[in-house]
């Protein structure tokens, strides 16, 4: 069976928990491994407050992002940053903790004899997702040279197009996050 489109899982749902008075159904089977390999890339030894400039992607809607989407953005932007900017700090701020479940049903001819309908419909672990809420910073890029401002603006635009949902970008001096959120949204 083919993978389902992500629009099915876009809405934020209850976190992956299960409680049953029957101990047999109380446990949760193992969750899949996250596809997001690293959260922090670049010069990790330099503290965040010592970078002059920053670029952020800020969510303006509540949504679930798949670990595949976050890994795609991470690999793509890291490639650009390593080639051109050289000295940077790139942080993916949202980690896919939420386990998405799938209750697979058999469709088509003869499915009525195979399928169990909604019986025991809790679902099996399918993939992982990051739950992103309104005004959450999804990813950040820190750098020191003003000449890279145009490049970072392009990279943030690429990231916005790769992620599902609506986002705003902040590009400017490295200031406190609460001040960024006040100025943007």
N, C-alpha and C positions, 0 to 999 in steps of 0.2 A: 504494500500500500504506500502511496506517495505521501510526502510530508504535507501537512496542512498549512495553508497560508497564515502568516503571522497576524493578520488582521483579526483572526479568531481570538488570539491571546492578548491583544493590545490593551484591553481594559484591565485596570487594577482589580485583582481579586483578593480574597482572603488569603493570608499567608498559609503556607503548606503545613498544616497541622491536622491531626486526626485524634479524636477521642471516642472510644467505644467502651461500654461496660463489659463487653466480651473481650478478654485479653487476646484472643486469637486475632481480632480485627483492630486492636489498639496500636499495633506496631506499624511503622511506615517502611516500605521497602527502600533500598538504597537509591540515592539520587544520582543523576548523571554528573560527570566531572564537568566543571566550567570550562568553556572554550577560551575565556579571557586568560591569557598567560601571565601578563605583568600589568601592574597598575602604575608604576612609576618608571619613567625612562629618562635618560639624559644624565646631567650632573646632579646626582643625589646628595652629594656632600655639601652643596651650597644651600643654606636655609632659604625658605621662601621669601622672607622679608628683605633679603639682599639683592633680589632681582629688581631691575628698574621698571620693566614693562611686563604686562600680562595680557593674555587673551583668554576669554572664557566663553563656553557655550552654556546658556541658561535656559532651562525649560520653562515654557509658558503654558503648559498643559500637563495634566496628570496622565501618565502612560507607563506601560511596561516595555522595556527594551530587551531584546534577546541577547544572549551572550555572543552569538554570531555577529550581530551588528556592532557591538562594542569592540570585538576583536578585529573586525574589518576596519573600523575607524582607527584603531590603535596601530595596526600594521601599516596602513596607508600613510598616516600622518608621520609616523616614526621614520619611514623611508624618506619622505620629503625633508623632514627636519635634520636628519643625519647628513643628507647630501648638501644642503644649502646653509642652514643656520649654524650647525656644528655645536655651539654652546647654548644649551636649552635645558629646561626641566618640563617634562610633559607628564601630567597626572590624569589618569582616568579616575574620577572621584566616586563613581557609582559601581559597585560590585554586584554581579548577579547572584544574590543569595536565594531568591525565591525560586522554588522548584515548580515548574509548570506540569500539570497532570493532563493526561489524555485518556478519555474513555473511548476506546476504539470499538466501532461497530462495523459489522459486515453489511455492505450495501449490495444491491443487485438481485439477480434471480436466485431463488433458493435461500435467501438470507434469513427467511423466517424460521428455518429449521436450525440454523447455526447460531444466530444472534440471541443474546439473553436480554436485550432491551435495556432498561434502566436498573436491572438487578445488580447490586454491588457496584454502583457507578462512581465510586471514589476516583478511579482512574490510576493508571500507572505513570511513574515519572517519565516525562517526555524530554524536557530540556530545562535550562535555567534562564531566569530573567532578572533584570534589575528593575525595581519599582521606583519610578521617578515621579516626584510630586511637583506641583507648581512652585516656581522660584528655586528649584534645585540646580546647583552648578554640576553639569555632567562631566565636563573635562576642562582642563586648564593647561595653558602653555605659558611658560615664563622665559624671558630672554632679556638681554642687556643692551643690544645695539638698535638704535632707532632706524637704521637702514633696512632692517628686516620687517618693519611694520607692514609693508604692502604684501610681503610673502605670507606672513602669519594671517593676515586678513583673508587671503585666498585659501589657506589651509582650513581656517574656521568655516569658510563657506563650503568647502568640500565635505567637512565633517557634518554640517547641517543637512546636506543633501543625502548623505549615507544613512542618517538616523531617521527613523519614522517619528512623526510628531512635529510640533511647532517649537522653534527655539529662537532666541535672540542671542546676538553675540556682543561681547564687551571687548574692546581693544583699546588699551591706553596704559596709563601709569599703574603701577602695582599698588593698589590701595586696599583697604579692608573690605571683606566680602559684604558686610552689611551696607557699606556706602555704595558699592557696585549695584546691589539689588535696589537700593533707593533710587539711583539715577537711571537705571534701565527700565524697571517695571513700576 
